[in-house]
Amino acid sequence: MKNSPKLFCPSYTCKPGAQLFGIVNSSGFIDYLSSTLEIDQDFVDEAQKGRTPEKRFRFAGNCAKKGCNQWDKENSQCGLIDTIVQVIDNPQNQELQECAIRTRCRWFAQKNERACFSCNEVIRNIETKMLSD
């Protein structure tokens, strides 16, 4: 396990080095890329000219674990995906979409397909919506 790759957070911020893995389409859902694209400062500068980049794109980056406010220290896992799965509660009888980060996704590692069934509806800062409901 020592040499296994770090898990990605699928709700990462738009910053150089992040992996672009999805684009929000006109229906508000994610069109997943077949492979990730590492973004650079030029991409960040352009993306920040419109709406918040995290509301238009999905980025992944190394999970910060204890360095993240969403980290559940008691259970040593991401607390956000537990809440997302509970709040969104999508049916699990659908087919999984292709995803370029699934094998390294923190959420998939914790919740398997249940995370995937909710992921397509998640935009960064969903916790704000959950807190206001």
N, C-alpha and C positions, 0 to 999 in steps of 0.2 A: 504494500500500500504506500510505502515511502516514495516510490517513483510515479505514482498515479498523478495525472494532471489535476490542477486546482479546479474546483467547481466554479462555474460562472453564475453570477447574479443576473437573471433575465430582466431586471428592472434597473439597469445601470444608467448613469448619466451620460450626457453628450460631452465627451472630452477626448482629447487626443489619446489614441491607443484603445479606445472602446471598440467593440465589435458590433457593427450594424448587422442585425439579423432579420429585421422586419420593417415594413413601411405601412403606416395606417392608410387604408384606402378610403374612398369617398363614403362608404357605408359605416366607417368607424371601426372596422375590423382590421386585423393584421394580415398583410400579404407577406408570407415568410420567404426569405431568400434561400436559394439552394445551397449557398455557402456564405459565410460571414465576410464582411469587408471591414478591415481595420480603418478607422477614421483618423484624419489628421487635423491640424489646426485650421487649414483652409475649409474643410467640411464644416467644422464647428462654427467658424465665422459666418459662413453662408447660412447654415441652419438657424442661427440665432437672429437672422433678419426677419423671420416670420414669427408664427406662433411658437410657443415653447417647443424646442426640438423633441423633448420626451413625449409630447402629445401627438407628434407626427411620425416618429420613428421608434423602433425598439432597439435598445442597445444592451449588450452584455459585457461584463467585465469580471475580473476575479472577485469572488465573494469575500467581503471584508470581515465576515464572522463577527467577532466581538467589537469590531470597529464600526458596526452599523447599528443604528437605533432599532432596527427590526429584529435583531438577533435575540433569540430566546435563550438567555444564559442558563436557565434552569434545565432546559432540554437540549442544549447545545445544537440548535438548529434555527432556521429562518422562521420567525413567527408570522411574517406577512403571508406566506403561502397558506398557512393553516386558516387564517382569517379569510383570505380570498376564496378558498375552496368552500368555506362555510357560507359566505355572503352570496357568491355567484351561484353555487350549487347547480351547475349545468348537468344535464343527463349524460350518463357515461356510455350510451349506446351508439355514439357516433364514431366515425373513423378518425384516427389521429392524422393531423396534417403533418406534412414534412416539416422538419425543423432542423436548422443547421447546428443548433447548440444542444440538442436533447441529451447527447451522451455525456455532456459536461455540465448540464443544468442543475443548479442547487435544488430548484423546485421539483424537478423530475426525480432527482435522487431521494427526495423526502416523500413525495406523494404519488410518484409514478404517473400513470395516465390521468388521474384525478387533477393533477396540476395542469396538464396539457389541455384538458377540456375547458378550463377556466382562463388559461393564458391568453387566448385570442381576444378576450374582452378587456384585458388589463392595459391601462395606460399608467405611466409613472404618476405618482401622487394619488393613486386610487384610495390610499388611506385617508385622504382628506374627505372624499365622498363617504367613506364608511363611517367616519366620525360625525358627519353632519346628518346622517340618516337616523 
